[in-house]
Amino acid sequence: MKFEIGIPKANIVSLLRSGGYHFQEEKENEMNFYRSLSPLNYPRFHIYLTKRKKVLVFNLHLDQKKPSYKGSPAHSAEYDGKLLKDEKERIKKILGL
């Protein structure tokens, strides 16, 4: 699920951390965050966040399990649905929108 918001004045990493997200890495112009829904690390919400001019572009999905093979990005994921819509609204509240 993709959505855009205006760039907040506060630090985006700190804001997402306050909502339970962990900063995983930054590659080029993309930051990677996740929020686990169980102590086993999966399932988890996963965000790829990019900055484009005056907006932040969120690419949010739900990883159901870790990749099956080492080095493989393939995994069971959901990209739409009620859980993701609810999480999108939750993120907006965290960001003060």
C-alpha positions in Angstrom: 0.0 0.0 0.0 1.5 3.3 -1.1 0.7 6.7 0.4 2.2 10.1 0.6 2.4 12.7 3.4 4.0 16.1 3.7 7.4 16.1 5.3 7.0 16.5 9.1 9.1 19.1 11.0 10.2 16.5 13.5 12.6 13.7 12.8 10.8 10.9 10.9 13.0 8.2 12.5 12.1 9.4 16.0 8.4 9.7 15.1 8.2 6.2 13.7 10.2 4.8 16.7 7.6 6.3 19.0 5.0 4.2 17.2 7.0 1.0 17.7 8.9 0.9 14.4 12.6 -0.1 14.2 14.9 1.6 11.8 16.6 -1.2 9.8 18.8 0.4 7.2 19.1 3.2 4.6 20.2 2.5 1.1 20.5 5.4 -1.4 17.3 7.4 -1.0 15.3 4.8 0.8 14.8 4.1 4.5 13.6 0.7 5.8 11.5 0.3 9.0 9.6 -2.6 10.5 7.2 -3.3 13.4 6.8 -6.8 14.6 3.4 -8.1 15.6 4.8 -11.0 17.6 8.0 -11.8 19.7 9.1 -14.1 16.8 9.7 -11.0 14.5 7.0 -12.2 12.0 4.4 -11.2 11.0 5.6 -7.6 10.8 4.7 -4.4 9.1 7.4 -3.3 6.8 7.9 0.3 5.4 10.1 1.4 2.5 10.2 5.2 2.9 11.5 7.6 0.2 11.7 11.3 0.1 10.5 13.0 -3.0 10.6 16.8 -3.2 8.2 18.0 -0.5 6.6 14.6 0.4 7.5 11.3 2.0 6.3 8.2 0.1 5.4 5.2 2.2 5.4 1.8 0.7 3.8 -0.3 3.4 3.2 -4.1 3.4 2.7 -6.9 5.9 5.4 -9.6 5.9 3.8 -12.9 7.0 7.1 -14.8 7.3 10.8 -14.4 6.6 12.2 -15.1 3.2 12.3 -18.8 2.5 15.8 -19.0 1.1 18.9 -17.1 2.4 19.6 -14.2 0.1 16.2 -14.3 -1.4 13.8 -11.3 -1.0 10.8 -13.5 -1.7 8.3 -13.9 1.1 4.6 -14.1 1.8 3.4 -10.5 2.1 0.1 -8.6 2.0 -0.1 -5.3 0.2 -3.7 -4.3 0.8 -6.6 -5.0 3.2 -8.1 -3.9 6.4 -4.9 -4.5 8.5 -2.9 -2.3 6.2 -5.5 0.4 6.0 -5.7 0.5 9.8 -1.9 0.7 10.1 -1.8 3.5 7.6 -4.2 5.5 9.7 -2.2 4.6 12.8 1.0 5.9 11.2 -0.8 9.2 10.2 -1.8 9.7 13.9 1.8 9.0 15.0 2.9 11.7 12.5 0.3 14.1 13.8 -1.8 14.1 10.7 
